[in-house]
């Protein structure tokens, strides 16, 4: 699947490159050493097109290295034979044998004698049978059809097309068809592990980080399930959202009391001779003093976090909080051990 994923991504960026048009070493290969293509052309080769090509310089054809099967260039191969040529320029392409036909379709759609609509629909039907996990959009990109047309072909071929639980999109990424079940699994995991990070939630159910974030937000809002009948909450306009976020930056009253308590503790520690008069103690006091401005700076920077980065930043904050919790637990344990001695 890795080679096919790369092909889909390349097709999205540059159809010519996906068709084998990228620079590569050209080799002269005996004409009779090559195997005829598994062509997507239902009507076979065009004799007229072969005769036209025979009057021109033969451009390199594309051949699968392992099988010597022609991927793109059967008309040129016939033209070389018509001219009595024994050798033909070839660009070799590596990849799984099962993807040769797909490569041939991509190449013939991108350039050369165009495939007919009937050819492309038939090609889509073949690809659906050999690669049922490919999405309609991915197959559309390969065959030059619309996703809607591929969907019609898929529905017409339901009995022949094996059923898959995933779809590989035009971007090469796999997405499960049982998304609802996975979301419920993530919700169940979160119910049992309320403090789990987004990465842990996502890994437990095979969902994306963004999906895990959405599910956690729904749980916090008290929505009961993924098919919650209550109407979706309307989102305020961007200006209102920005004002709301800016208003929330200032610490609530509870946080202000906590900050006062932290400052008082630091002041008490700073008067302790065992800290004031040792290098390591002074380093600890400096480090603790630096944390308070960090908290305030974090609140000020909150409004600068883009919404699409919020999940990653929140995950980092959670991981830092867990490290602090482990630090506090270790100190508590050390205190308990000292009391038992």
C-alpha positions, 0 to 999 in steps of 0.5 A: 500500500505504501507505493500506491499511497505515494502514487495517489499523493503524486497524482494530486500534485503532478499527474505527469510525474505520477504517469512516469514523466519524472526524469529517469535513466533511459535504457535501450531494450530489445523490443522482443523482450517486452511483454504487452501491456494489460491495457485499459483500452477496451478497443485495443490499439489504434492502427492509425495512431501507430502509423502516425507515431512511426513517422516520429522519433520514438519517445521512451516508454514506461516498463515495469522492471520486474515483469518487463510488462509495458505500463505506458507506450504500447502504441510506440512499441508497435510503431517501433516494430513497424519501423523494423526497430530492434531496440526501444528506449525505456524508462523502468518503473518499480512497484508491486505487480498488483499496481501495474494496471493502476499505473497504466491507467494513470499514465494513459489518462495523463497524456497520449491518446485519450481513454474513452469514457467507457475505457475509464469506467471499465478501469474504475470497475477493475480497480474497485475489484482489486482495491476495494479499500480505495475511496471514490475520490481516489479512484476518480483521481486515477481514472479521470472520472468524477467521484460521483461517477465512480460511486455509480460504478461502485454501486453497480458492482456491489456483488463483485466488489469485496467489502472493506472496513477502511477507505484510502482517500485521494490523499493516501490516508486510510480512514475507517468505515466503522467511525461511529463504533470507534467514536463510541469506543473512545467515549467508553475509554474516556469514561473509565480514564477521565484524566487520559491525554488526547494521544491515549484516547486516540490510540485506544480507539484508533481515532485521530487526535482531533476526533479525540479532542472533539469527543472529550469536549462533547463529554465535558458539555454533557452530551450523552452520545454521538447521535445527541438529538439536541441542536448544535450550539451556534458558534459566535462570530469571530469577533465575539469569539476573540472577545470571549477568549480575551476576557477569559485570559485574566485569572478567575478569583480562585486562581488569584487566591492560588497565586497569592498562596504560591507567592506567600510560600515562595517568600517563606522558602526564601527566608529559610537559611538552608536555601538562602545560603547554599548554591543549590538552594538559591538555584531552586528559589530562582527556578520557583520564582521564574515559574510565576511569570511563566503562568501569567505569560501563558495566559497572555499567550493563550489568545495567540494560539490558533484554533488548529494548534489548540489540540497540540498545545493542550496536549503539551500543557497536560504532559507538563502538568503530569510531570509536575504531578510526578514531581510533587508525588516524589516529594510527598513520598520522600517526606513520608519515607523521612517520617517513617525513619 
